[in-house]
Amino acid sequence: MQHAARAALLLPLVLLGCSSLALPKEDAPASGPDPASNSWVADNLKEAFKDHASYDGFEISEYRSVHSIKGWAWLVCVRFQDHAQKRTYALFIKGDHVVDGRYAVQTDGCDAQSYSPFDLMSGRTGPANAGGLAPLY
């Protein structure tokens, strides 16, 4: 009976201590990522990959809000061809800069994303079909 009474007294203290660990210290970002995020991503990739000019077919996913060890951040995935090898890189943006970048792992969910051409990495300055045939519409 004494053990049950002690356990009943200690239970609220244990739960209070654990609850502060389980709750995030900050709320999820309310608005979308900064419009300049794509240029931060491009700058980060150009710095991380010294041979980036030899890579091909850069594509970028939509930004998603995720919670990581560093708190809430925007996650974006970038796909590209590295000497005929398909690669995917995940970047985490918090505030006004990239806080982390790595080759994507399964938990990043990059394989399930939709992608569009990433012109800041491909070096295109004009229309996507410059020098080619005009679209038929």
C-alpha positions in Angstrom: 0.0 0.0 0.0 2.9 2.3 0.8 4.5 1.7 -2.6 1.2 2.5 -4.4 0.9 5.8 -2.4 4.5 6.8 -3.3 4.0 5.9 -6.9 0.8 8.0 -7.0 2.7 11.0 -5.6 5.6 10.7 -8.0 3.5 10.1 -11.1 2.6 13.8 -11.7 6.2 14.9 -11.3 7.4 12.3 -13.8 4.7 13.3 -16.3 5.5 17.0 -15.9 9.2 16.3 -16.6 8.5 14.2 -19.7 5.8 16.5 -21.2 8.3 19.3 -21.6 10.5 17.0 -23.7 7.7 16.0 -26.0 6.4 19.5 -26.8 8.2 21.6 -29.4 9.5 24.9 -28.1 8.2 26.8 -31.2 5.2 26.7 -33.4 5.3 25.6 -37.1 5.8 28.4 -39.5 2.5 30.0 -40.4 3.4 31.4 -43.9 5.3 30.0 -46.8 9.1 30.1 -47.3 10.8 33.4 -48.2 10.7 34.1 -52.0 14.5 34.3 -52.0 14.8 30.7 -50.8 15.5 29.4 -54.3 18.6 31.6 -54.7 19.8 30.5 -51.2 19.4 26.9 -52.3 21.3 27.5 -55.5 24.1 29.3 -53.7 24.3 26.5 -51.2 24.5 23.8 -53.9 27.1 25.7 -55.8 29.2 26.0 -52.7 28.7 22.3 -51.6 29.4 20.8 -55.1 32.5 22.4 -56.6 31.9 20.4 -59.9 28.3 21.5 -60.1 28.7 22.8 -63.7 29.2 19.2 -64.9 25.9 18.1 -63.4 22.8 18.1 -65.4 19.0 18.2 -65.2 18.5 20.1 -62.0 14.9 19.9 -60.6 13.4 21.3 -57.4 10.5 20.2 -55.3 7.9 22.3 -53.5 8.9 23.5 -50.0 7.4 21.6 -47.1 7.4 22.5 -43.4 9.1 19.9 -41.3 10.2 19.5 -37.7 13.8 18.3 -37.2 16.3 18.3 -34.4 16.9 22.0 -35.1 13.2 22.9 -34.9 10.8 23.9 -37.6 12.3 24.4 -41.0 11.4 24.3 -44.7 12.5 21.2 -46.5 13.2 21.3 -50.3 14.6 18.5 -52.4 16.7 19.0 -55.5 17.3 16.2 -58.1 20.1 16.2 -60.6 22.3 13.9 -62.8 25.8 13.5 -61.6 27.8 11.9 -64.5 24.7 9.8 -65.5 23.9 9.0 -61.8 20.6 10.3 -60.4 21.2 12.1 -57.1 18.8 13.8 -54.7 19.8 16.4 -52.1 17.7 17.7 -49.3 18.1 21.2 -47.9 16.6 22.7 -44.7 15.9 26.4 -44.5 15.2 28.3 -41.4 14.7 32.0 -41.3 16.8 33.5 -44.1 19.5 30.8 -44.6 20.1 27.1 -45.3 20.7 25.4 -41.9 21.4 21.9 -43.2 21.9 20.0 -46.4 22.6 16.4 -47.2 22.0 13.7 -49.7 18.4 12.8 -49.2 17.4 9.8 -47.0 14.2 7.9 -47.1 12.7 9.9 -44.2 13.0 13.1 -46.2 10.3 11.8 -48.5 12.0 13.3 -51.6 10.9 10.4 -53.8 7.3 11.2 -53.3 7.6 14.8 -54.4 6.7 16.6 -57.6 9.6 18.4 -59.3 9.9 21.3 -61.7 13.1 22.6 -63.6 15.5 24.5 -61.3 16.6 27.2 -63.7 18.9 28.9 -61.2 21.2 25.8 -61.4 20.8 25.0 -65.1 22.1 28.5 -66.1 19.1 29.2 -68.3 18.4 32.8 -68.7 15.8 32.8 -71.4 12.8 30.6 -72.2 13.1 26.9 -71.7 12.9 26.1 -75.4 15.2 28.9 -76.7 16.6 27.8 -80.0 14.0 25.0 -80.3 10.6 24.8 -81.8 7.8 27.0 -80.5 5.0 25.2 -78.6 1.9 24.2 -80.5 -1.2 25.8 -79.0 
